[in-house]
Structures are given as structure tokens and as C-alpha cells.
Amino acid sequence: MDEPNGHDGLTDATRMMLKDLSKSMLRLHKTLLDAAKIDYEAQHGRIISVNHYFQLVIDDEHFSWLRKISALIALIDEAVSIRRPATESEALGLFNEARLLLNFEDADEQFNNKFQSALAANRDAVINHNDALTFVNGRD
């Protein structure tokens, strides 16, 4: 449906699909982040505070590949916000970006390799990954 300004307004169905995609990707991200934390602590010792952990997630190279997922989740959440709702075209772009990430088709080969390695090592991540894929595969 076109809005008066000529943009294709976000439908309720698309908004719900984006919300579901965000929830699914959040579960995947948390699983991957928890695994990365365990790996980090095995290499560097126990992380002693939440603030230190937060700073590591933001700044440390060990967690950097996960930022691509968290950034996409933030964009999806912004798209469904009442403050600045996305258009259907923007939503399709977000679904496509998620599809590229989740299908290891991102231009960043280092991300793809780390993501595939993380999934190979974590059954729960595979389950969450498969769940997220249901929201993006088959959409064009």
C-alpha cells in the first residue's frame, strides 16, 4: 500500500515477520556470543565483570565478527519501531541482508568462515541458525 509521500508502507504481516526474524537472530547471536566468551576465557582467563565483558564485545577482535549480526539486528529493530517505521522495500532489503549473512554469502569471507566454524562447534547455534533461516529463505 502506498502512503501519501509515495513510500510503500510497512504491512502488519511484514512487521511481524521482521520482529520474528529479530527474535530468532537474537537467540542465535546470544548462543554464538556465549560460545565466543567461553573460547575467549579458555585463551585469556576468566572475564571478571560484566563491564569488562561488555567492553570486550565492543572492542576486542575476538568478538568482532559477531558485530555484523548485532548491527543487522539493530537495523531490523529500528525498522519495526513506531518512531521511524521502514517501508516494504526497506524491509525486503533487510530480509535480503539477513539471507546473505545466514547463508554464508556475505562479501566478508572472514565473517563467513568464523560463522561456519562457530556453527560446526555448537549444536544449539545450528538449531538457532536453522530457525532464523526459516524467516529469510524463499523470500525475494
C-alpha positions, -999 to +999 in steps of 0.1 A: +000+000+000+014+034-009+014+062+016+008+098+007+045+105+005+049+079-022+066+053+000+053+017+003+043+015+040+053-015+061+024-040+063+015-056+096+025-090+082+059-078+072+063-060+105+056-093+123+080-113+101+107-087+109+100-090+146+102-128+144+134-126+124+149-102+150+139-125+179+154-155+161+186-137+152+189-125+188+187-161+201+214-171+175+236-141+184+233-149+222+243-185+216+273-175+194+283-148+219+282-173+248+304-197+229+328-169+219+330-159+256+339-195+266+365-196+239+379-162+250+381-173+286+399-205+277+426-185+259+428-154+282+413-164+316+381-156+333+363-123+325+358-108+359+330-083+354+300-076+332+315-042+323+348-058+311+328-084+291+308-056+275+339-037+266+354-069+251+323-075+230+325-039+217+363-036+212+381-069+211+390-086+178+378-120+192+342-108+191+344-085+161+328-109+136+296-110+158+291-073+154+278-078+118+249-098+133+242-074+161+243-044+137+217-062+115+195-069+145+196-033+154+186-022+119+157-047+119+145-034+153+147+001+141+127-008+110+098-021+131+099+008+155+070+032+156+094+061+157+107+055+121+089+026+105+105+011+074+089+008+040+082-026+024+112-020+001+135-014+031+121-045+048+129-066+017+164-052+018+168-063+055+155-097+047+180-100+019+209-088+041+199-114+067+196-141+040+232-133+028+246-134+063+227-166+073+236-184+040+273-175+042+270-154+011+283-122+027+311-104+009+332-107+041+348-142+038+364-139+073+329-135+087+316-164+067+344-187+079+341-177+115+303-182+114+306-216+098+333-227+123+311-215+152+281-235+139+303-266+134+312-264+171+278-257+186+246-277+182+225-250+198+238-225+174+228-248+145+193-250+158+190-213+162+206-207+128+181-231+112+152-212+129+165-179+116+168-193+081+131-200+080+124-163+080+147-154+051+150-183+026+124-183-001+118-146+002+127-124-028 
